[in-house]
């Protein structure tokens, strides 16, 4: 599905900042039936939902700082979403990298 994206870049004497915001809608389609299993003598049942398809809207952002030396980066990202089964999702990522 298409993703709307808004990006921004700012260079400073200490390095550069990169940011992007994104928003879109996902479609999730289910086919199948219930699944039954046994684990260590315990019966497990995974019931297929009544929903045959789910729509999920989301908003996310990605941010990075690259110092002037250019051999490392600090990154942060997030995404929040809400779907037609009334489930709210949230994800955050934090990272650092360095090239030797």
C-alpha positions as a printed Julia matrix, in Angstrom:
100×3 Matrix{Float64}:
   0.0     0.0    0.0
   1.22    3.55  -0.58
   2.89    5.28   2.31
   2.76    9.05   2.73
   6.16   10.33   3.84
   7.43   13.75   4.92
  11.22   14.05   5.26
  13.51   16.76   6.63
  17.3    17.14   6.7
  19.4    19.72   8.56
  23.19   20.0    8.39
  25.12   21.68  11.23
  28.81   22.06  12.03
  28.54   19.1   14.45
  26.8    16.75  12.03
  23.5    16.25  10.25
  19.99   15.46  11.44
  17.63   13.35   9.34
  13.95   12.84  10.1
  10.95   11.33   8.35
   7.29   10.94   9.28
   5.13    8.33   7.58
   1.46    7.33   7.61
  -0.53    4.69   5.81
  -3.13    1.91   6.05
  -2.29   -1.81   6.08
  -4.64   -4.56   4.99
  -4.45   -7.96   6.71
  -6.35  -10.87   5.2
  -6.97  -14.18   7.03
  -7.62  -17.56   5.47
  -7.82  -20.76   7.46
  -9.37  -22.42  10.43
  -8.69  -23.14  14.1
  -5.39  -24.78  15.03
  -5.18  -27.36  17.84
  -1.91  -28.51  19.41
  -0.58  -30.27  22.5
   2.51  -29.05  24.34
   3.81  -31.09  27.29
   0.38  -32.66  27.72
  -1.39  -29.27  27.74
  -3.97  -28.71  25.02
  -3.57  -25.45  23.08
  -6.26  -24.03  20.81
  -5.65  -21.09  18.5
  -9.06  -19.91  17.38
  -9.43  -18.15  14.06
 -10.93  -14.71  14.58
 -14.36  -13.84  13.24
 -12.71  -11.11  11.17
 -11.81  -12.25   7.66
  -9.86   -9.06   7.05
  -8.44   -6.28   9.18
  -7.49   -2.72   8.29
  -4.78   -0.98  10.32
  -3.86    2.67  10.14
  -0.47    3.76  11.44
   1.77    6.77  11.98
   5.51    6.47  12.42
   8.72    8.43  12.47
  12.42    7.81  11.95
  15.18   10.1   13.2
  18.97    9.96  12.89
  21.99   12.03  13.82
  25.24   11.52  11.9
  28.27   13.34  13.4
  30.54   15.32  11.08
  33.14   12.52  11.06
  30.51   10.44   9.23
  31.55    7.04  10.62
  28.79    6.64  13.24
  25.09    7.28  13.67
  22.44    7.43  16.39
  18.93    6.42  15.34
  15.45    6.42  16.84
  12.16    5.26  15.34
   8.58    4.75  16.44
   5.26    3.56  15.06
   1.76    3.57  16.54
  -1.27    1.95  14.98
  -4.92    1.11  15.53
  -6.94   -1.52  13.67
 -10.52   -2.53  13.05
 -10.38   -5.17  15.83
  -9.8    -2.24  18.23
  -6.19   -3.28  18.89
  -3.66   -0.53  19.6
  -0.03   -1.2   18.71
   3.12    0.74  19.57
   6.76    0.12  18.7
   9.94    2.06  19.44
  13.51    1.44  18.26
  16.77    2.99  19.43
  20.09    2.27  17.77
  23.71    3.23  17.4
  26.23    2.22  14.77
  29.93    2.83  14.16
  32.06    1.9   11.16
  35.65    0.82  11.8
